[in-house]
Amino acid sequence: MADRPRYESPVERAIREAQERGEFDDLPGAGKPLRLEHTDDPMWWVRQLAEREDLDFTGALPPAVALRKEAATFPGSLLELHTEESVRTVLEDFNRRVRRDRLRPPDPRMPPLLAPTVDVDDVVEQWRALRASSQPVQVDPPVTTGEARPRRRWWRRRH
């Protein structure tokens, strides 16, 4: 105890006690060099954090970029919708959000960026074609004659 300083802050004490308990042993990446490939990028640590923790930063995107990313998923993202009316409703809502974003005053720090509206009829046609190609063909069950075979008892099925 002679090598320890007289005053030990609560933080330093907590770290020392954790080390003595072995809580820092076998941490992921222990003994490996730090990955410092892109340190010239001012956001390198954020990108590595997002990659390591599998974080989704789409909510932090500028609205026009988020709308463009959403438009890039059409018509595939609409496959779970069952009616043409619901597809049209989603697409009209998207176009309404694009028009609302265009009314927003531009950010002077960002380059001007607009999201395009989508042609509702064109995307509905693509949705129809995609839905028709992805639907499995239904086969009617075989017709039985009416005479049902007697069910075998469970102890006889083992043979």
N, C-alpha and C positions, 0 to 999 in steps of 0.2 A: 504494500500500500504506500510505500515511500515514494514511488514514481508517479503517483497520482497527484494532481494539484489540490491545494487545500479547499478551494471552492469549485464545486462541480455543478454546472447549471442543470436544471431538471431535464432538459433535452439531452445533454451529454450523458447524464446518468441513465436515462431511459435507453439510449443507444448502447452504452456499455453493458447494461444488464441484458439487453436483447442479444448482444454478441456473446456474452457468457452463456446464455441459454442455448445458443446455436441457431437462433432464428434466421440468421443471414446465411447459413450454410445451405448449399445446394439450390441457390436461386437460379432461375433460367438465365443463361448467358454468363454464368460465373466462370472466370478464367478465360473468357473469349474477348477479343478486341472489340471496341465499339465500332459500329458501322457509321463511318463519317464520310460517305462517298460524295454527297451533294451538299457540302457545307457552304458552297458559294450561293446557294439558293437561300434567301432569308427565311423561307418557310419550311426548311428541310426537316426540322424536328416535328412540326405539325403533320407533315406527310408521313413520316415514320411512325408517329403515334397512331394516326388513322389506319395505317397498314397493319401495325402490330395488334391493335385493339379491335380491328375490323369495324371502324366507326363509319357512319354514313353522314356526310356533310352536305347532302343535297338541300337541306333546309337553310343552309347558309349561302346558297347560290343567289346571285341576282335574279329577280323574277323573270327577266327575259330569257336567261340561260335555262332556268328551271322549266319554263314553258317550251323551249326548244327541245330539251331532253324528253319531256312528256310527249311532244308531237312525234319524236323519232320512234316511239314505241307503238304508234298506231299502225296498222289495225290489230297487231298481235295481242296487245293488252286488252282488247275489247272482246276477245274470244269467249270469255266467261259470261258475257251478256247474251241473253237468249232471244231478245226481240230486236227488230230493226228500230223500233221506236225508242228503246232504251239506248241504243248506239247513237241515234241521232241526238238524243237528249244530252249525252256525254259530250259529243262533238260540238254541239251548240253552246254548251257551258264552257268548253275550252275556248271557243272563238270569243265568247263574251269576256273571259278573263284576259285574253290577248288584247282586246280592244280597251279594256280598263287599264291594262299595263301601259298602253301607248299614251294614255292621258296623264300618266304620272310625270312630274317634272324630271328631267334627266339629271343624273348625278354628274357634276362637273369633273369629278376625279376619274370617271369611267368613260371609255369610248361609247358613242351612241350605239345601242344594240336593240334591235326590234325582233320580236318573235313573229313569224308569219302565221296567218290564220290558215285553217285547213279547209279544203273543199269537202263539205259534208257528203255530197252525193258520191264523189269519187272514193272516199274512205269507206262509205257504206258498201259500195260495190266490191272493194278489196276485202272487206269483212265477210261479205257473202261468199266470195270465192274461197277465202281461207277457211271459213267454217264448213263449206261443202267438202273441201279436200281433207279436212281433219276429222270429219264425222265417220265413225265406223259403220260399215254396212251391217244392218240388222238382218239376221236370218230368222225366219219363222221357225218355231219349234216343230219337230216332226209330229204328224198327225197319228194318233194311236187308234186302234180299232175299237176300242170300247171294252174289250175283255182285259181286265187288269190281272196281272200275275199275282198270285197270293204272296204276301210278304213273308220272307223267311225270318224265323226267330233269330235273335241275336246269337244264341249259342250254336246255331247251325251255320252261321255265316263264316265261322272260323275255318271251315273245311275247304 
